[in-house]
């Protein structure tokens, strides 16, 4: 048996792996970290939001992403000693338990923590200190923590009751604008042609059949947000306004969290995570303006760690009780 401190013992320890999972409604990203806090492998797979795809499909997609990571670096899944799964759609305790039970039974990684994708993104921004993170991908959510460890969430209500400022919300507003322009109820916009092309309709009038077709889902609709960003960058007035409104919605979510946690006077970092932030200043400008009215010392930053890397670090911390 190799002793701690020997080269053989050190080699064995380096292949004790910590798994971080960032799972959403579109895809799953995983990272494997060794005891030196080095990310040694990464992989991706299909969606793992259990509310969208079900518990078993979510866990299978996580497994596929893990296998992809292991295969890419010649590692063994059996070397994983602890895991943190940060997933969308698991705000309810019973859902987290169902995911954990399924994952542990299939992987035998008993030191597994299931938490929200917002929690791992928050840790990647603050490393456990006070701060906020705003996630705007397919959906949108804001979570924050103060110096007392108190947490609060705003948003995360999904496509029916929420997603303001997220890809689904932006795409929905764009389609509203296209419909109004087509009927003469609103201004003309380049989004009309973009929508017909993206949704593979022969013309704007045939969009109804396309967007309400049996194969259409929220992920596909949310993808249209990318073209809204492109169109706004080309100077389209309506697209620019949609992104500004989205930024204000995200700013409003952040201010709700700031007020609830009593951070109005603090120099608080606000991490920005998700594909929607590729819009840049068109979105973050209006967002920051809303936040500054309530918390003038708050500031927007890019996270220190990606969500999957943050989740792996959380797994290390939770797995050995001392990191």
WODA-V170337 format. One line per field, one symbol per residue. phi: phi as a letter, one per 30 degrees, with the letter a starting at -180 (. if undefined). psi: psi as a letter, one per 20 degrees, with the letter a starting at -180 (. if undefined). burial: # if it has 9 or more other ideal C-beta (glycine too) atoms within 8 Angstrom, else .. A space follows every 10 residues. Layout:
# WODA-V170337
phi->???
psi->???
burial->???
This chain:
# WODA-V170337
phi->.dcejddddd ddddcdcccc bccbdcabcb bcccddicdc ababaddbdd dccjdddedd ddeddddddd ddbiccdddd cabbccbdib ddeddddddd dddddccicd dbccbddddd ddddcchjcd lbbccbcdcb abbbbcddid babbiididd caidideddd dddddedddd dddicbddbd ddddddddch cdaddcdedd dcddcdbddd deddeeddde dddcjddddd dddddddddd dddddddedd ciceccdcdb dcbkdddddi decddddddd dddcbdcdbd bdedbdeddd dddddddddc ibc
psi->pqqphrhghg gghhjoqppp popaigrppq qpqaijkpoi qqrraaqkoh hhiqgghghg hgghhghggg hhjkrphiip iqqpooqqjk hpghhhhggg gggghhijnh mpppaqhhgh hghhgikirq arpppndgaq qpqrqahijq qqppakirhg icjpirgggg hghghghggh hhijirqqqi hghgggggjl qhrhhjhghg ijqhiprhgg ghhhhghggg hhijjpgggg hghghgghgh hggghggggh ikjhjqnpqo qopqhhiihb hhghghghgg hhhhniiqqp rqqhqqghgg hghhggghhi ji.
burial->........## .######### #####.#### ####....## ########## .##.#.###. ########## ..#.#.#.## ########## ....###### .###..#.#. ########## ######...# ########## ######.... .#####.#.. .######### #####.#### ##...#..## ##.###.##. #..#.##..# #....#.##. ########## ##...#.### .######### ########## #.#..#.### #######.#. .######### ##.##..#.# #.#.###### ######.##. ...
